[in-house]
Protein backbone atom coordinates (compact mmCIF):
# COMPACT_ATOMS: atom_id res chain seq x y z
CA UNK A 1 0.00 0.00 0.00
CA UNK A 2 1.31 3.46 -0.93
CA UNK A 3 2.05 5.98 1.82
CA UNK A 4 -0.70 8.30 0.60
CA UNK A 5 -3.23 5.45 0.80
CA UNK A 6 -2.08 4.61 4.32
CA UNK A 7 -2.41 8.26 5.34
CA UNK A 8 -5.93 8.43 3.88
CA UNK A 9 -6.97 5.24 5.64
CA UNK A 10 -5.68 6.38 9.04
CA UNK A 11 -7.15 9.85 8.58
CA UNK A 12 -10.61 8.35 8.00
CA UNK A 13 -10.41 5.56 10.58
CA UNK A 14 -9.29 7.91 13.35
CA UNK A 15 -11.68 10.65 12.24
CA UNK A 16 -8.83 13.12 12.57
CA UNK A 17 -10.69 15.91 10.80
CA UNK A 18 -13.11 16.13 13.71
CA UNK A 19 -10.37 16.82 16.25
CA UNK A 20 -8.24 19.44 14.56
CA UNK A 21 -8.84 22.99 13.40
CA UNK A 22 -5.64 24.46 11.99
CA UNK A 23 -3.59 22.42 9.56
CA UNK A 24 -0.09 22.08 8.12
CA UNK A 25 1.75 20.37 5.29
CA UNK A 26 5.45 19.50 5.42
CA UNK A 27 8.20 17.33 4.02
CA UNK A 28 9.13 19.91 1.39
CA UNK A 29 12.76 20.72 2.20
CA UNK A 30 14.20 17.43 0.94
CA UNK A 31 11.75 17.43 -1.95
CA UNK A 32 12.93 20.87 -3.08
CA UNK A 33 16.61 19.90 -2.93
CA UNK A 34 16.37 16.46 -4.50
CA UNK A 35 13.67 16.79 -7.17
CA UNK A 36 14.59 19.64 -9.54
CA UNK A 37 12.47 18.14 -12.32
CA UNK A 38 9.21 19.12 -10.58
CA UNK A 39 7.23 21.61 -12.68
CA UNK A 40 4.41 22.23 -10.21
CA UNK A 41 4.21 23.48 -6.65
CA UNK A 42 3.92 20.07 -4.96
CA UNK A 43 1.68 20.92 -2.02
CA UNK A 44 -1.22 22.64 -3.83
CA UNK A 45 -3.54 19.62 -3.99
CA UNK A 46 -2.98 18.98 -0.28
CA UNK A 47 -3.98 22.57 0.48
CA UNK A 48 -7.31 21.88 -1.23
CA UNK A 49 -7.65 18.64 0.73
CA UNK A 50 -7.09 20.53 3.98
CA UNK A 51 -9.71 23.14 3.18
CA UNK A 52 -12.16 20.49 1.99
CA UNK A 53 -11.68 18.55 5.25
CA UNK A 54 -12.24 21.75 7.22
CA UNK A 55 -15.50 22.40 5.36
CA UNK A 56 -16.60 18.79 5.78
CA UNK A 57 -15.96 18.88 9.55
CA UNK A 58 -18.40 21.80 9.95
CA UNK A 59 -16.30 22.97 12.90
CA UNK A 60 -16.09 26.47 11.48
CA UNK A 61 -13.92 29.14 13.06
CA UNK A 62 -13.43 32.84 12.41
CA UNK A 63 -9.80 32.29 11.43
CA UNK A 64 -8.35 29.15 9.85
CA UNK A 65 -4.56 28.89 9.75
CA UNK A 66 -2.75 26.66 7.27
CA UNK A 67 1.02 26.36 7.66
CA UNK A 68 3.45 25.16 4.98
CA UNK A 69 6.78 23.95 6.33
CA UNK A 70 10.13 24.34 4.66
CA UNK A 71 9.46 26.49 1.60
CA UNK A 72 11.39 29.48 0.34
CA UNK A 73 11.14 29.59 -3.45
CA UNK A 74 9.33 32.66 -4.70
CA UNK A 75 7.33 30.60 -7.17
CA UNK A 76 5.93 28.48 -4.33
CA UNK A 77 5.07 31.59 -2.34
CA UNK A 78 3.28 33.11 -5.31
CA UNK A 79 1.18 29.95 -5.69
CA UNK A 80 0.39 30.10 -1.95
CA UNK A 81 -0.80 33.69 -2.31
CA UNK A 82 -3.16 32.77 -5.15
CA UNK A 83 -4.60 29.81 -3.23
CA UNK A 84 -4.94 31.86 -0.03
CA UNK A 85 -6.96 34.47 -1.91
CA UNK A 86 -9.14 31.72 -3.40
CA UNK A 87 -9.73 30.03 -0.03
CA UNK A 88 -10.81 33.34 1.45
CA UNK A 89 -13.34 33.54 -1.36
CA UNK A 90 -14.56 30.06 -0.40
CA UNK A 91 -14.44 30.90 3.31
CA UNK A 92 -16.93 33.75 3.05
CA UNK A 93 -19.71 31.15 3.02
CA UNK A 94 -18.63 29.91 6.45
CA UNK A 95 -17.57 33.21 8.02
CA UNK A 96 -13.94 32.06 7.92
CA UNK A 97 -10.83 34.05 7.16
CA UNK A 98 -8.00 31.84 5.88
CA UNK A 99 -4.40 32.72 6.71
CA UNK A 100 -1.41 30.93 5.18
CA UNK A 101 1.95 30.94 6.94
CA UNK A 102 5.27 29.32 6.11
CA UNK A 103 8.72 28.89 7.56
CA UNK A 104 12.17 28.30 6.17
CA UNK A 105 15.79 28.24 7.29
CA UNK A 106 16.81 29.43 3.85
CA UNK A 107 16.22 33.07 4.80
CA UNK A 108 18.95 32.73 7.41
CA UNK A 109 21.30 30.75 5.20
CA UNK A 110 21.00 33.26 2.36
CA UNK A 111 21.80 36.14 4.69
CA UNK A 112 25.12 34.54 5.64
CA UNK A 113 26.21 34.94 2.00
CA UNK A 114 25.52 38.65 2.16
CA UNK A 115 27.87 39.68 -0.66
CA UNK A 116 25.62 37.97 -3.22
CA UNK A 117 22.36 38.77 -1.42
CA UNK A 118 19.63 40.33 -3.51
CA UNK A 119 17.26 42.40 -1.41
CA UNK A 120 13.91 43.81 -2.48
CA UNK A 121 11.67 46.68 -1.47
CA UNK A 122 8.09 47.18 -2.64
CA UNK A 123 6.45 50.57 -2.47
CA UNK A 124 3.65 52.27 -4.41
CA UNK A 125 3.35 49.34 -6.78
CA UNK A 126 7.04 49.27 -7.67
CA UNK A 127 9.75 46.73 -6.82
CA UNK A 128 13.41 47.64 -6.46
CA UNK A 129 16.44 45.39 -6.08
CA UNK A 130 19.30 46.33 -3.75
CA UNK A 131 22.65 45.07 -2.55
CA UNK A 132 23.10 44.83 1.22
CA UNK A 133 25.06 48.09 1.20
CA UNK A 134 22.49 49.98 -0.90
CA UNK A 135 19.56 49.86 1.51
CA UNK A 136 18.77 53.34 2.84
CA UNK A 137 18.76 54.41 6.48
CA UNK A 138 14.98 54.78 6.60
CA UNK A 139 14.48 51.09 5.85
CA UNK A 140 17.36 50.00 8.08
CA UNK A 141 15.83 52.00 10.96
CA UNK A 142 12.49 50.22 10.49
CA UNK A 143 14.22 46.85 10.71
CA UNK A 144 16.95 47.40 13.31
CA UNK A 145 15.56 50.29 15.37
CA UNK A 146 18.09 51.23 18.06
CA UNK A 147 20.85 49.09 16.53
CA UNK A 148 21.11 51.11 13.32
CA UNK A 149 24.61 52.34 14.16
CA UNK A 150 25.92 48.82 14.75
CA UNK A 151 24.41 47.59 11.50
CA UNK A 152 25.92 50.45 9.50
CA UNK A 153 29.31 49.64 11.05
CA UNK A 154 28.88 46.04 9.93
CA UNK A 155 27.99 47.18 6.42
CA UNK A 156 31.18 49.24 6.22
CA UNK A 157 33.20 46.37 7.69
CA UNK A 158 31.77 43.99 5.11
CA UNK A 159 32.62 46.36 2.26
CA UNK A 160 36.21 46.97 3.45
CA UNK A 161 37.27 43.59 4.82
CA UNK A 162 34.75 41.09 3.42
CA UNK A 163 34.09 39.85 6.97
CA UNK A 164 31.47 40.57 9.64
CA UNK A 165 31.69 40.53 13.42
CA UNK A 166 28.26 38.89 13.54
CA UNK A 167 27.41 36.52 10.69
CA UNK A 168 23.69 36.86 11.53
CA UNK A 169 23.62 40.64 11.02
CA UNK A 170 21.66 40.59 7.78
CA UNK A 171 19.07 37.93 8.66
CA UNK A 172 16.46 40.56 9.71
CA UNK A 173 17.18 42.50 6.50
CA UNK A 174 16.68 39.38 4.36
CA UNK A 175 13.49 38.57 6.25
CA UNK A 176 12.22 42.08 5.54
CA UNK A 177 13.07 41.59 1.86
CA UNK A 178 11.16 38.29 1.79
CA UNK A 179 8.12 39.94 3.33
CA UNK A 180 8.32 42.76 0.76
CA UNK A 181 8.17 40.23 -2.07
CA UNK A 182 5.19 38.57 -0.39
CA UNK A 183 3.49 41.98 -0.26
CA UNK A 184 4.10 42.29 -3.99
CA UNK A 185 2.48 38.90 -4.59
CA UNK A 186 -0.56 39.91 -2.55
CA UNK A 187 -0.77 43.20 -4.47
CA UNK A 188 -0.54 41.38 -7.81
CA UNK A 189 -3.23 38.86 -6.91
CA UNK A 190 -5.62 41.59 -5.75
CA UNK A 191 -4.91 43.99 -8.61
CA UNK A 192 -7.53 44.47 -11.34
CA UNK A 193 -6.54 44.96 -14.95
CA UNK A 194 -8.07 47.44 -17.40
CA UNK A 195 -11.06 45.11 -17.76
CA UNK A 196 -11.51 45.07 -13.97
CA UNK A 197 -10.42 41.44 -13.73
CA UNK A 198 -8.07 39.93 -11.15
CA UNK A 199 -5.91 36.84 -11.64
CA UNK A 200 -8.63 34.75 -9.97
CA UNK A 201 -11.22 36.13 -12.39
CA UNK A 202 -9.04 35.04 -15.29
CA UNK A 203 -8.40 31.48 -14.06
CA UNK A 204 -11.92 30.80 -12.74
CA UNK A 205 -12.94 27.43 -14.20
CA UNK A 206 -15.95 26.46 -16.28
CA UNK A 207 -17.89 23.32 -15.34
CA UNK A 208 -16.73 21.30 -18.35
CA UNK A 209 -13.69 23.13 -19.69
CA UNK A 210 -10.09 23.26 -18.50
CA UNK A 211 -8.13 26.49 -18.38
CA UNK A 212 -6.23 27.29 -21.56
CA UNK A 213 -2.45 27.53 -21.36
CA UNK A 214 -2.68 30.65 -23.53
CA UNK A 215 -4.69 32.39 -20.80
CA UNK A 216 -2.13 31.71 -18.09
CA UNK A 217 0.84 32.56 -20.29
CA UNK A 218 -0.81 35.90 -21.09
CA UNK A 219 -1.16 36.54 -17.33
CA UNK A 220 2.48 35.68 -16.71
CA UNK A 221 3.80 37.68 -19.64
CA UNK A 222 2.02 40.75 -18.27
CA UNK A 223 3.51 40.14 -14.82
CA UNK A 224 6.97 40.00 -16.39
CA UNK A 225 6.32 43.31 -18.16
CA UNK A 226 4.92 45.01 -15.04
CA UNK A 227 7.30 43.55 -12.41
CA UNK A 228 10.40 42.28 -14.24
CA UNK A 229 12.65 42.47 -11.17
CA UNK A 230 10.84 39.48 -9.66
CA UNK A 231 8.88 37.70 -12.36
CA UNK A 232 11.50 37.78 -15.12
CA UNK A 233 13.76 35.49 -13.09
CA UNK A 234 11.00 32.95 -12.40
CA UNK A 235 10.24 30.05 -14.72
CA UNK A 236 7.15 31.19 -16.63
CA UNK A 237 6.19 27.64 -17.63
CA UNK A 238 6.26 26.48 -14.01
CA UNK A 239 4.07 29.38 -12.90
CA UNK A 240 1.73 28.45 -15.76
CA UNK A 241 1.54 24.85 -14.53
CA UNK A 242 0.71 26.12 -11.04
CA UNK A 243 -2.10 28.39 -12.22
CA UNK A 244 -3.55 25.62 -14.38
CA UNK A 245 -3.41 23.19 -11.45
CA UNK A 246 -5.10 25.71 -9.13
CA UNK A 247 -7.85 26.22 -11.72
CA UNK A 248 -8.29 22.45 -12.09
CA UNK A 249 -8.60 21.98 -8.33
CA UNK A 250 -10.96 24.95 -8.13
CA UNK A 251 -13.08 23.24 -10.76
CA UNK A 252 -13.11 20.13 -8.56
CA UNK A 253 -14.15 22.18 -5.51
CA UNK A 254 -16.95 24.04 -7.29
CA UNK A 255 -18.45 21.28 -9.43
CA UNK A 256 -17.39 17.93 -8.01
CA UNK A 257 -16.12 17.55 -4.42
CA UNK A 258 -15.80 13.79 -4.83
CA UNK A 259 -12.87 12.99 -2.54
CA UNK A 260 -11.91 10.00 -4.69
CA UNK A 261 -11.41 12.32 -7.64
CA UNK A 262 -9.23 14.67 -5.58
CA UNK A 263 -7.18 11.68 -4.41
CA UNK A 264 -6.71 10.62 -8.03
CA UNK A 265 -5.40 14.08 -8.92
CA UNK A 266 -3.06 14.00 -5.92
CA UNK A 267 -1.81 10.51 -6.76
CA UNK A 268 -1.07 11.58 -10.31
CA UNK A 269 1.18 14.31 -9.01
CA UNK A 270 2.81 12.01 -6.45
CA UNK A 271 3.64 9.62 -9.29
CA UNK A 272 4.97 12.50 -11.35
CA UNK A 273 7.18 13.76 -8.52
CA UNK A 274 8.48 10.19 -8.06
CA UNK A 275 10.17 10.87 -4.73
CA UNK A 276 12.36 9.33 -3.34
CA UNK A 277 13.00 7.13 -6.40
CA UNK A 278 14.08 10.03 -8.58
CA UNK A 279 16.41 11.35 -5.88
CA UNK A 280 17.91 7.88 -5.37
CA UNK A 281 18.63 7.56 -9.10
CA UNK A 282 20.40 10.93 -9.10
CA UNK A 283 22.52 9.88 -6.13
CA UNK A 284 23.77 6.66 -7.75
CA UNK A 285 27.18 6.76 -9.44
CA UNK A 286 27.08 6.56 -13.21
C-alpha positions, 0 to 999 in steps of 0.5 A: 500500500502506498504511503498516501493510501495509508495516510488516507486510511488512518485519517478516515479511521481515526476521524482526525478531521473532527479533532483538529482545526488548523492544519499544516503540510510539510516534508518539502525541504528534501523534496525541493533539494532532490527533485529539480524536475518538478514543474508544479508546486507540490503541495497545492492539492494537499492545500485543497484537501485541507480546506475540503476537510475543514468544510466537511468537519463543519467545525467552522472558526473565524480564522483558519490557519494553514502552515506550509513547512520548509518552503522558500522559493518565490514561485511556491510563495506566489502559488500560496498567495493565489490559493490563499486568496481563493480560499478566502473567497470560499471561506466567506460562506462559512464566516472564515478568514484563511491565513497561510503561513510558512517557515524556512531556514533558507532566509537565514542561510541566504543572509550569511552569504551577504555579498551575493544577497539580492534584497527587495523593497516594494512601495507604491506598486514598484519593486526595487532590487538592492545590494546589502550596502544599498539599503537606505537608512529609513528602511534600516531604521524600520528593521533594526531600530536602536541598533542602526549604528551597529548595522551600519558599522557592519555594512562598512566592515563587510565592504572593506574587509569582506568579513562581519563581526556577527554573521547573523547581522543581515538575517532581519534584512533578508526577512524584511526583503522576503516579506516585501516580495510577499506583499508584492504577490498579494498586491498582484493577486488583488490587482484588477486589470483594465477590464476590472479582472483579477488573476482569480477572475481570469483562471476561474474554471468552467464546469466542463472546460479546462483552463487554456495555457494561452490564458495563463501565459498571457497573465504571466507575460504581463507580470513580467512586463509590469514587475520584471525584477521578480517575475523575469527570473521565475520560470514562466512555464512552471508558474503556468503549470501552477495556475492551471493546477489551481484552476483544475482543483478549483473546478473540482471544488466548485463542481465535483467535491468527490474525494476520490477524484481529488485523491486521483489528482493528488496521486497523479502528481505524487507519481509524477514527482516520483520521490524518493526514487528520482532522488535515489537515481540521481545519487547513484554513481554513473 
